[in-house]
Each structure stands twice: as C-alpha cells, then as structure tokens.
C-alpha cells in the first residue's frame, strides 16, 4: 500500500483528513512532520529515551538480537504484495531501518507515545511516516495494517490487555504481530524500576493473554537463554544491594550496567549463537519473552 492512500485518522481539533506527501503530512493548508493524537500519562520519558540511546545506542547485543528476531517474524509478509507494517514503540527508528534494509518490499511506518520522540524519529528517518498515539486508545482504523512489531512496549502500559487488543483490532485477517517483553517476574529489580516497567512476564501468561484476545500463537520462545544464569544472579544481587538507594543513584547503576553489557563480546557471541539455534529450538526461559502472533483469517470479530 502507498502511504498516500492510507486512511490516516483526523487529528483532534482539525477537520481535514491528513494526507502523506512524502516528507510529512498535509492537513488542509498546514504541513506537519508527524501526526499527533494526544499525549497521556505514560511510563516513559524523554530522559529515559536519551539515557537508553546514550548508553546502548543501536548496537547493544540484546537489542541487535531483538531486532533480528522481529525481522525474522515479519519476513513472510515480504513475499506478499503491498504489505504495510507498523512499528509501535519505534523510539529512534532502529527497527524500521532494519526492516527497510532487509525487507525492502514492505512499507513501514512508526508510532510512539511521546511527541518529542516521534518528531526525533521522523527527522532521523526522512521519507517515513510517523504518528504519535496512546496504544490503549489507538486512533488507527480497523484492519488497516498487515504487520505490527512491538518490542518492549507492553511492560510500560498499565492496561496491557487493552493495548494488545488494539494491536489485534488494527491487524488485517492473516496479519502478523511480533511482540517482545521482559521475562521473569522474579527478576524485577532496579533496572525495571528505573525504566518504569509495570511488570515482567511469564511466557505462559503472555500466550494466555494473546489467545484470550483472539490471536493464534505461531511461535513462542525466549531471548537470552544462554546468558540467563548470569543475568539472574545479577538481578538477585541488585535487589539485595541497591533496593534502598535513591532513584538518581539507581539510574547511575543502570547506566553503568547497560554500558558494560553493551561492550560484552561474550554476550554478543552467545546471542549470535542463540539466534542460529533458535531457528530449530524453543528456549524455555531467558531475559525476554518473544511471541509471533497472527490474526485468524476466518473468525467473527468481537
């Protein structure tokens, strides 16, 4: 699908229907870099975005592996004509870049829920549409996209069931959703606190929620299986050592941790091996839970 033909929803308090013009949106006589549908309270901030990108940027081993799995899930859509993929929680657009580079037949656009983040992503990725909205009340119309990626999004949303239901609603029948969340509720520590996570997930709970909504689960596994033992030791140590620290000191600890692991050759090798093994194996535990979901082609809508 060409973005000029996409049914972009009307922006609040503006009557004309937006039109994509190649480098932004025309709304009546006005030009806008992005479409914004209203910010609401969220478990993320500009400061957290800046911290994560300054310490981890686009090259942290776990993020590289995470994006590789997302590309692998969405790859089947590249063989269909006119497929449209939305990356929710796009941040600076690293996954969008990977999808465009590796699967150039797809049309990809991005969404996040902070206006400043979306504007920054649009400026870093010219020629790509970006929209801002709260996933709990997504403004996009029913059955409008063929694929959705949501990497480390649901844990930041208080009502994750509604958020995942909205992903189901906007998918076309037969569409694919790739969802990743932090795994292991017992591993919740200062890292999750600093990054404003509401929860960590059991894979079985994520699967059950997806199935209640109506998704078919195509695959379900974990990322970070090979490094999980060391990860769990660090998490338990963090809970014992840092639980009483002020938030600013916890932030400093998290920054150091991200920086240290980002340069770990051992982590890079382990995750690279895991990506290869994961083509044939399902990992029973790990740092992140990952599911590939599909919306059934023949099922009555709720």
DRENLUMFI-486626 format. One record per residue (C-alpha): x, y, z; residue number from 1; residue in three letters. Coordinates in steps of 0.1 Angstrom, whole numbers, plus 2048, in hexadecimal, padded with zeros to 3 digits. Layout:
<rs>
R, X, Y, Z, num, residu
R, X, Y, Z, NUM, ALA
...
</rs>
This chain:
<rs>
R, X, Y, Z, num, residu
R, 800, 800, 800, 1, UNK
R, 80C, 823, 7F8, 2, UNK
R, 80B, 83A, 817, 3, UNK
R, 7F9, 855, 803, 4, UNK
R, 7DB, 83C, 801, 5, UNK
R, 7DC, 833, 826, 6, UNK
R, 7BD, 83D, 83A, 7, UNK
R, 7CE, 854, 852, 8, UNK
R, 7B6, 85E, 86E, 9, UNK
R, 7AD, 882, 873, 10, UNK
R, 7C2, 895, 88D, 11, UNK
R, 7AF, 8A2, 8AB, 12, UNK
R, 7A2, 8C5, 8A5, 13, UNK
R, 7AB, 8C5, 880, 14, UNK
R, 790, 8BE, 867, 15, UNK
R, 7A3, 8B4, 847, 16, UNK
R, 7AE, 890, 843, 17, UNK
R, 7D4, 88E, 843, 18, UNK
R, 7E7, 884, 824, 19, UNK
R, 80A, 877, 822, 20, UNK
R, 81F, 88C, 809, 21, UNK
R, 840, 879, 80A, 22, UNK
R, 852, 88E, 825, 23, UNK
R, 836, 894, 83D, 24, UNK
R, 811, 899, 83F, 25, UNK
R, 7FA, 8B3, 82F, 26, UNK
R, 7DC, 8BB, 845, 27, UNK
R, 7C7, 8D4, 832, 28, UNK
R, 7DF, 8F1, 82B, 29, UNK
R, 7F7, 8E7, 847, 30, UNK
R, 816, 8D1, 846, 31, UNK
R, 820, 8BB, 862, 32, UNK
R, 83E, 8A4, 867, 33, UNK
R, 829, 88B, 87A, 34, UNK
R, 806, 884, 884, 35, UNK
R, 7FE, 888, 8A9, 36, UNK
R, 7DF, 87A, 8B9, 37, UNK
R, 7E4, 886, 8DC, 38, UNK
R, 7FD, 87E, 8F8, 39, UNK
R, 7F2, 86E, 918, 40, UNK
R, 804, 863, 938, 41, UNK
R, 81D, 847, 92F, 42, UNK
R, 838, 832, 93E, 43, UNK
R, 853, 841, 929, 44, UNK
R, 864, 863, 925, 45, UNK
R, 87B, 877, 90F, 46, UNK
R, 896, 873, 92A, 47, UNK
R, 893, 84D, 928, 48, UNK
R, 895, 84D, 902, 49, UNK
R, 8B5, 863, 904, 50, UNK
R, 8C4, 84D, 91E, 51, UNK
R, 8BE, 82C, 90C, 52, UNK
R, 8CB, 839, 8EB, 53, UNK
R, 8E9, 84A, 8FA, 54, UNK
R, 8F3, 82A, 90C, 55, UNK
R, 8E8, 80F, 8F4, 56, UNK
R, 8E1, 821, 8D3, 57, UNK
R, 8D9, 809, 8B6, 58, UNK
R, 8F4, 7F0, 8BC, 59, UNK
R, 8EE, 7DF, 8DE, 60, UNK
R, 8EF, 7B9, 8D8, 61, UNK
R, 8CD, 7B2, 8E8, 62, UNK
R, 8BD, 7CD, 8D2, 63, UNK
R, 8CD, 7C1, 8B3, 64, UNK
R, 8C1, 79E, 8BA, 65, UNK
R, 89E, 7AB, 8C2, 66, UNK
R, 89B, 7BD, 8A1, 67, UNK
R, 8A8, 79F, 88E, 68, UNK
R, 88C, 78A, 89D, 69, UNK
R, 872, 7A4, 893, 70, UNK
R, 87F, 7A5, 86F, 71, UNK
R, 87E, 77F, 86E, 72, UNK
R, 859, 77F, 879, 73, UNK
R, 84F, 79A, 861, 74, UNK
R, 862, 78B, 844, 75, UNK
R, 845, 776, 837, 76, UNK
R, 832, 796, 82F, 77, UNK
R, 84D, 7A1, 817, 78, UNK
R, 841, 786, 7FF, 79, UNK
R, 81E, 796, 7FD, 80, UNK
R, 817, 7B5, 7E8, 81, UNK
R, 80F, 7D6, 7F8, 82, UNK
R, 815, 7CD, 81C, 83, UNK
R, 815, 7E8, 837, 84, UNK
R, 828, 7E4, 858, 85, UNK
R, 825, 7FA, 876, 86, UNK
R, 841, 7FB, 890, 87, UNK
R, 830, 805, 8B1, 88, UNK
R, 848, 814, 8CB, 89, UNK
R, 860, 81D, 8AF, 90, UNK
R, 876, 834, 8C3, 91, UNK
R, 891, 840, 8AB, 92, UNK
R, 887, 828, 890, 93, UNK
R, 8A3, 80E, 891, 94, UNK
R, 88C, 7F1, 88A, 95, UNK
R, 87B, 805, 86E, 96, UNK
R, 89D, 809, 85E, 97, UNK
R, 8A4, 7E4, 861, 98, UNK
R, 882, 7DA, 852, 99, UNK
R, 887, 7F2, 835, 100, UNK
R, 8AA, 7E6, 82F, 101, UNK
R, 8A4, 7C1, 831, 102, UNK
R, 880, 7C0, 824, 103, UNK
R, 87E, 7DC, 80B, 104, UNK
R, 85D, 7D1, 7FC, 105, UNK
R, 84A, 7DB, 81C, 106, UNK
R, 83C, 7FD, 823, 107, UNK
R, 846, 805, 847, 108, UNK
R, 83B, 821, 85E, 109, UNK
R, 840, 829, 883, 110, UNK
R, 82D, 833, 8A2, 111, UNK
R, 835, 83D, 8C5, 112, UNK
R, 823, 84F, 8E1, 113, UNK
R, 83A, 86D, 8E8, 114, UNK
R, 838, 889, 8CE, 115, UNK
R, 85D, 892, 8D3, 116, UNK
R, 868, 86E, 8CD, 117, UNK
R, 852, 86B, 8AD, 118, UNK
R, 85F, 88D, 89F, 119, UNK
R, 883, 882, 8A5, 120, UNK
R, 87C, 861, 894, 121, UNK
R, 86D, 872, 876, 122, UNK
R, 88B, 889, 872, 123, UNK
R, 8A3, 86B, 875, 124, UNK
R, 88F, 857, 85B, 125, UNK
R, 884, 86F, 83F, 126, UNK
R, 869, 862, 828, 127, UNK
R, 859, 84B, 842, 128, UNK
R, 838, 854, 852, 129, UNK
R, 837, 857, 878, 130, UNK
R, 819, 85B, 88E, 131, UNK
R, 814, 860, 8B4, 132, UNK
R, 7F9, 850, 8C8, 133, UNK
R, 7F0, 83D, 8E8, 134, UNK
R, 7ED, 818, 8DE, 135, UNK
R, 7D1, 814, 8F8, 136, UNK
R, 7BC, 829, 8E1, 137, UNK
R, 7CC, 825, 8BF, 138, UNK
R, 7BC, 83D, 8A6, 139, UNK
R, 7C4, 827, 887, 140, UNK
R, 7A7, 816, 876, 141, UNK
R, 79E, 7F1, 878, 142, UNK
R, 7B2, 7D9, 862, 143, UNK
R, 7C9, 7F3, 854, 144, UNK
R, 7EC, 7E3, 858, 145, UNK
R, 7FA, 7C1, 84E, 146, UNK
R, 815, 7BF, 868, 147, UNK
R, 81D, 7CE, 88A, 148, UNK
R, 83D, 7CD, 89E, 149, UNK
R, 83D, 7D7, 8C3, 150, UNK
R, 85E, 7D2, 8D4, 151, UNK
R, 85E, 7D9, 8F9, 152, UNK
R, 83E, 7ED, 8F8, 153, UNK
R, 824, 7DB, 90C, 154, UNK
R, 837, 7DC, 92D, 155, UNK
R, 835, 802, 92D, 156, UNK
R, 80E, 802, 92A, 157, UNK
R, 7F8, 7FD, 948, 158, UNK
R, 7DC, 7ED, 934, 159, UNK
R, 7F0, 7D5, 91E, 160, UNK
R, 7D1, 7C1, 915, 161, UNK
R, 7C1, 7DF, 905, 162, UNK
R, 7E1, 7E8, 8F3, 163, UNK
R, 7E6, 7C5, 8E4, 164, UNK
R, 7C1, 7C5, 8DB, 165, UNK
R, 7C6, 7E4, 8C7, 166, UNK
R, 7E2, 7D4, 8B4, 167, UNK
R, 7CA, 7B8, 8AC, 168, UNK
R, 7B0, 7D0, 8A0, 169, UNK
R, 7C6, 7E3, 888, 170, UNK
R, 7D4, 7C4, 878, 171, UNK
R, 7C6, 7B6, 858, 172, UNK
R, 7BA, 792, 859, 173, UNK
R, 7D9, 77D, 854, 174, UNK
R, 7EF, 799, 861, 175, UNK
R, 80D, 793, 877, 176, UNK
R, 816, 7A3, 898, 177, UNK
R, 839, 79F, 8A8, 178, UNK
R, 839, 7A7, 8CD, 179, UNK
R, 856, 7A7, 8E5, 180, UNK
R, 855, 7AE, 90A, 181, UNK
R, 86D, 7AA, 928, 182, UNK
R, 86B, 787, 937, 183, UNK
R, 86B, 77A, 95A, 184, UNK
R, 856, 78B, 975, 185, UNK
R, 86F, 780, 990, 186, UNK
R, 88A, 794, 97E, 187, UNK
R, 879, 7B5, 983, 188, UNK
R, 894, 7CD, 991, 189, UNK
R, 8A1, 7F1, 990, 190, UNK
R, 8A5, 7EE, 96A, 191, UNK
R, 880, 7E9, 966, 192, UNK
R, 879, 804, 97F, 193, UNK
R, 88F, 81D, 96D, 194, UNK
R, 881, 814, 94B, 195, UNK
R, 85D, 817, 959, 196, UNK
R, 852, 7F4, 953, 197, UNK
R, 830, 7EA, 961, 198, UNK
R, 83A, 7C5, 960, 199, UNK
R, 850, 7AA, 952, 200, UNK
R, 83D, 78D, 941, 201, UNK
R, 83B, 767, 942, 202, UNK
R, 839, 75B, 91F, 203, UNK
R, 81B, 745, 927, 204, UNK
R, 808, 764, 934, 205, UNK
R, 811, 778, 914, 206, UNK
R, 804, 75A, 8FF, 207, UNK
R, 7E4, 757, 913, 208, UNK
R, 7DD, 77D, 90F, 209, UNK
R, 7E3, 77C, 8EA, 210, UNK
R, 7CC, 75E, 8E6, 211, UNK
R, 7B0, 76E, 8FB, 212, UNK
R, 7B1, 78B, 8E3, 213, UNK
R, 7AE, 774, 8C5, 214, UNK
R, 7D1, 770, 8B8, 215, UNK
R, 7E0, 750, 8AB, 216, UNK
R, 803, 74B, 8BA, 217, UNK
R, 81A, 742, 89D, 218, UNK
R, 839, 73F, 8B3, 219, UNK
R, 844, 746, 8D7, 220, UNK
R, 866, 746, 8E5, 221, UNK
R, 87F, 75A, 8FA, 222, UNK
R, 89D, 770, 8F1, 223, UNK
R, 8BC, 76F, 907, 224, UNK
R, 8BA, 74A, 910, 225, UNK
R, 8DF, 744, 90F, 226, UNK
R, 8E7, 762, 925, 227, UNK
R, 8C9, 75F, 93D, 228, UNK
R, 8DC, 74E, 95A, 229, UNK
R, 8F4, 76B, 95D, 230, UNK
R, 8D7, 784, 957, 231, UNK
R, 8C3, 775, 974, 232, UNK
R, 8E1, 776, 98B, 233, UNK
R, 8E6, 79B, 983, 234, UNK
R, 8C1, 7A2, 988, 235, UNK
R, 8C0, 791, 9AA, 236, UNK
R, 8DF, 7A3, 9B5, 237, UNK
R, 8D1, 7C5, 9A9, 238, UNK
R, 8B1, 7BF, 9BE, 239, UNK
R, 8C6, 7B8, 9DD, 240, UNK
R, 8E0, 7D4, 9D7, 241, UNK
R, 8CD, 7F1, 9C8, 242, UNK
R, 8A9, 7F0, 9D3, 243, UNK
R, 8AD, 80C, 9EC, 244, UNK
R, 8BF, 824, 9D6, 245, UNK
R, 8B0, 846, 9CB, 246, UNK
R, 8A3, 845, 9A7, 247, UNK
R, 8BF, 85B, 99A, 248, UNK
R, 8D9, 842, 9A6, 249, UNK
R, 8C5, 825, 998, 250, UNK
R, 8C6, 837, 976, 251, UNK
R, 8EC, 839, 978, 252, UNK
R, 8EE, 814, 980, 253, UNK
R, 8D8, 80B, 962, 254, UNK
R, 8EC, 822, 94B, 255, UNK
R, 90C, 810, 955, 256, UNK
R, 8FC, 7EE, 950, 257, UNK
R, 8EF, 7F6, 92D, 258, UNK
R, 911, 804, 923, 259, UNK
R, 924, 7E6, 931, 260, UNK
R, 90D, 7CC, 920, 261, UNK
R, 90C, 7DF, 900, 262, UNK
R, 931, 7DA, 8FB, 263, UNK
R, 931, 7B5, 905, 264, UNK
R, 940, 79F, 8EB, 265, UNK
R, 934, 780, 8FD, 266, UNK
R, 910, 78C, 8FD, 267, UNK
R, 913, 794, 8D7, 268, UNK
R, 920, 771, 8D0, 269, UNK
R, 906, 760, 8E6, 270, UNK
R, 8E9, 773, 8D6, 271, UNK
R, 8F6, 76D, 8B3, 272, UNK
R, 8F7, 747, 8BA, 273, UNK
R, 8D4, 749, 8C9, 274, UNK
R, 8C6, 759, 8AA, 275, UNK
R, 8D3, 73C, 896, 276, UNK
R, 8C7, 721, 8AE, 277, UNK
R, 8A6, 732, 8B1, 278, UNK
R, 89C, 729, 88E, 279, UNK
R, 897, 706, 89A, 280, UNK
R, 894, 708, 8C0, 281, UNK
R, 87B, 718, 8D8, 282, UNK
R, 88C, 726, 8F6, 283, UNK
R, 87A, 720, 917, 284, UNK
R, 887, 73F, 92A, 285, UNK
R, 89B, 75E, 923, 286, UNK
R, 89E, 783, 928, 287, UNK
R, 881, 78C, 910, 288, UNK
R, 861, 77A, 906, 289, UNK
R, 85A, 77A, 8E0, 290, UNK
R, 83B, 771, 8CE, 291, UNK
R, 830, 771, 8A9, 292, UNK
R, 80B, 775, 8A7, 293, UNK
R, 7F2, 774, 88A, 294, UNK
R, 7CF, 780, 886, 295, UNK
R, 7B9, 764, 879, 296, UNK
R, 7AC, 769, 856, 297, UNK
R, 78A, 75A, 85D, 298, UNK
R, 77C, 764, 87E, 299, UNK
R, 75F, 77B, 888, 300, UNK
R, 76B, 79B, 897, 301, UNK
R, 764, 7A1, 8BC, 302, UNK
</rs>
